[in-house]
Amino acid sequence: MNYVYVLLSGKDGKFYTGSTKDLKRRINEHNSGRVDSTKERLPMKLIYYEACIDEIDARARETYLKSGMGKRYIRNRLKNYLRDL
């Protein structure tokens, strides 16, 4: 299984989107400061993920979620959760 995930930074309130085959391991890497792109933005909280059977499909979805339309999708999908922050 391949996962696309969205993290929310506790420091700056911005999203980080990525993909991985091992979601638990990858989240642990982010929160232990072993990922350069998020180590200055800790803590990171998993707020959304999707599972894909094919890695190419997961990467395509990651690219979409990183786009302006994709970020809008996440904000609309999680509007109640994000409103309560």
Backbone bond lengths (Angstrom), bond angles and torsions (degrees), N, CA, C in turn:
res aa  C-N    CA-C-N  psi(-1)  N-CA   C-N-CA  omega(-1)  CA-C   N-CA-C  phi
1 M - - - 1.443 - - 1.526 108.37 -
2 N 1.306 115.91 144.27 1.466 123.61 177.55 1.522 108.02 -118.80
3 Y 1.313 116.09 139.23 1.454 121.28 -175.11 1.521 111.07 -119.80
4 V 1.320 114.60 141.55 1.458 123.07 169.33 1.520 104.42 -110.68
5 Y 1.314 116.92 133.24 1.462 119.05 -175.10 1.515 111.14 -137.14
6 V 1.335 114.14 155.83 1.457 121.27 176.11 1.518 107.32 -126.19
7 L 1.325 115.00 127.71 1.455 122.05 176.63 1.520 108.63 -108.71
8 L 1.319 115.87 151.34 1.458 121.73 175.23 1.517 107.66 -115.62
9 S 1.321 115.95 126.99 1.459 120.83 -179.80 1.518 110.23 -76.56
10 G 1.331 115.94 129.21 1.457 120.83 175.04 1.514 111.92 -74.18
11 K 1.308 117.19 -15.90 1.463 121.61 -178.10 1.526 112.55 -88.10
12 D 1.333 116.69 -50.54 1.473 118.67 -175.63 1.529 113.91 -114.51
13 G 1.333 117.49 -2.79 1.462 120.86 176.83 1.514 114.91 72.00
14 K 1.333 117.69 13.92 1.462 121.29 -179.81 1.524 110.92 -99.20
15 F 1.332 114.24 159.80 1.456 121.62 179.56 1.523 111.72 -83.48
16 Y 1.326 114.67 152.19 1.461 121.93 165.90 1.526 105.04 -130.24
17 T 1.317 117.40 129.95 1.465 122.42 -179.48 1.518 109.36 -117.91
18 G 1.334 116.19 135.51 1.449 120.64 178.97 1.519 111.22 -151.09
19 S 1.326 115.77 -178.24 1.460 121.01 176.19 1.520 108.64 -141.67
20 T 1.332 115.53 153.10 1.458 121.16 -176.15 1.526 109.78 -163.16
21 K 1.315 115.55 163.70 1.463 120.78 173.01 1.528 111.24 -92.46
22 D 1.338 117.21 -20.52 1.468 122.17 -177.83 1.529 108.59 -127.21
23 L 1.313 116.45 93.12 1.462 121.79 -172.40 1.526 112.15 -64.14
24 K 1.324 118.21 -46.65 1.472 120.64 -178.71 1.524 111.58 -60.15
25 R 1.326 116.57 -45.61 1.460 120.35 179.43 1.518 110.98 -61.15
26 R 1.330 116.40 -43.93 1.463 120.64 -176.82 1.524 111.68 -66.24
27 I 1.318 117.86 -40.19 1.468 120.77 177.62 1.521 109.41 -63.51
28 N 1.329 117.05 -41.43 1.467 120.60 177.26 1.522 111.11 -62.20
29 E 1.324 117.39 -39.63 1.461 120.33 177.34 1.531 111.24 -62.00
30 H 1.327 116.08 -42.87 1.470 119.55 178.43 1.522 110.40 -60.71
31 N 1.320 117.34 -49.73 1.461 120.72 -173.38 1.518 114.28 -77.05
32 S 1.319 117.80 -12.18 1.465 119.87 175.45 1.528 111.29 -96.35
33 G 1.327 117.34 5.00 1.456 121.67 175.89 1.513 114.85 81.02
34 R 1.327 117.99 17.73 1.464 121.40 -178.67 1.522 114.25 -92.96
35 V 1.329 117.27 6.68 1.466 121.26 177.01 1.528 107.12 -116.52
36 D 1.320 115.92 115.05 1.468 121.22 -174.23 1.525 113.16 -54.23
37 S 1.309 117.42 -40.12 1.464 120.05 -174.25 1.525 113.82 -73.14
38 T 1.330 118.02 -13.66 1.468 118.95 -179.99 1.523 113.99 -123.42
39 K 1.310 118.83 -5.55 1.467 119.44 -173.04 1.526 113.70 -63.86
40 E 1.321 118.22 -24.01 1.471 121.30 177.77 1.529 111.92 -90.63
41 R 1.333 117.45 1.19 1.470 121.65 -174.38 1.523 112.28 -118.37
42 L 1.316 117.65 16.67 1.462 122.66 -175.94 1.523 111.40 -69.38
43 P 1.335 117.18 152.72 1.466 127.36 -1.32 1.526 111.19 -81.83
44 M 1.325 114.65 155.23 1.456 121.87 177.43 1.529 107.80 -109.13
45 K 1.321 116.02 134.05 1.465 120.80 -179.03 1.521 109.52 -116.50
46 L 1.327 116.03 129.68 1.463 120.93 175.76 1.524 108.53 -69.90
47 I 1.343 116.33 120.11 1.458 119.58 -179.20 1.522 112.56 -116.34
48 Y 1.344 117.12 -12.51 1.463 119.28 -177.26 1.517 109.32 -164.04
49 Y 1.330 116.35 142.41 1.466 119.97 170.64 1.514 110.14 -153.18
50 E 1.314 114.87 156.87 1.459 123.52 175.73 1.511 107.82 -132.45
51 A 1.310 117.32 147.72 1.461 122.58 176.42 1.519 109.53 -106.86
52 C 1.329 115.72 137.59 1.460 122.74 177.76 1.525 108.05 -129.57
53 I 1.297 117.12 143.31 1.459 121.03 177.53 1.525 110.34 -73.97
54 D 1.323 116.68 -38.42 1.457 121.46 -174.99 1.531 111.29 -103.12
55 E 1.328 117.83 134.79 1.462 122.46 -179.24 1.527 112.03 -63.37
56 I 1.317 117.18 -38.20 1.472 120.01 179.66 1.526 110.35 -63.99
57 D 1.324 117.29 -39.77 1.464 120.69 176.66 1.528 110.78 -63.67
58 A 1.329 117.37 -40.60 1.460 121.11 179.02 1.525 110.82 -63.73
59 R 1.308 116.84 -42.69 1.474 120.32 179.96 1.528 111.11 -66.84
60 A 1.309 116.98 -36.72 1.469 120.16 177.42 1.531 110.15 -65.76
61 R 1.310 116.36 -40.46 1.468 120.34 178.13 1.528 110.75 -66.56
62 E 1.330 116.96 -38.70 1.463 121.31 175.88 1.530 110.27 -58.95
63 T 1.312 116.55 -46.66 1.464 120.84 179.00 1.523 110.60 -59.11
64 Y 1.328 116.60 -43.04 1.467 120.16 178.84 1.525 110.82 -63.15
65 L 1.328 117.78 -46.83 1.466 120.50 -176.72 1.523 112.42 -66.70
66 K 1.321 117.68 -20.30 1.464 121.49 176.17 1.530 112.00 -82.06
67 S 1.324 117.31 -14.39 1.463 121.55 -178.96 1.534 109.75 -78.85
68 G 1.313 115.60 169.66 1.457 120.34 177.25 1.522 112.42 -59.11
69 M 1.326 116.51 -43.86 1.474 120.38 177.71 1.525 110.95 -64.63
70 G 1.320 117.02 -38.20 1.460 120.93 179.26 1.515 112.29 -66.36
71 K 1.321 116.88 -40.80 1.470 120.34 177.03 1.517 110.44 -65.00
72 R 1.314 116.51 -38.27 1.467 120.55 175.79 1.535 109.99 -63.38
73 Y 1.332 116.95 -41.45 1.460 120.81 177.02 1.528 110.56 -57.55
74 I 1.329 117.29 -47.40 1.470 121.25 -179.37 1.527 110.29 -62.51
75 R 1.316 117.20 -45.17 1.471 119.88 179.53 1.522 111.71 -61.33
76 N 1.344 117.43 -40.64 1.463 120.87 177.50 1.524 111.64 -70.39
77 R 1.319 116.73 -40.10 1.469 121.78 -178.66 1.526 111.09 -64.67
78 L 1.332 116.63 -34.81 1.465 121.75 -175.73 1.527 112.00 -113.22
79 K 1.321 117.59 27.50 1.458 120.25 -172.28 1.530 113.38 -59.44
80 N 1.317 118.85 -36.78 1.466 119.56 178.80 1.523 111.00 -70.02
81 Y 1.317 117.56 -42.55 1.461 121.30 178.65 1.526 110.40 -63.62
82 L 1.311 117.65 -48.19 1.461 121.32 -176.89 1.534 111.42 -68.77
83 R 1.318 117.52 -31.02 1.461 121.27 178.26 1.523 111.12 -64.26
84 D 1.328 116.53 -34.89 1.464 121.11 -175.68 1.523 113.40 -82.35
85 L 1.328 118.21 0.65 1.476 120.18 -179.78 1.501 111.82 -78.07
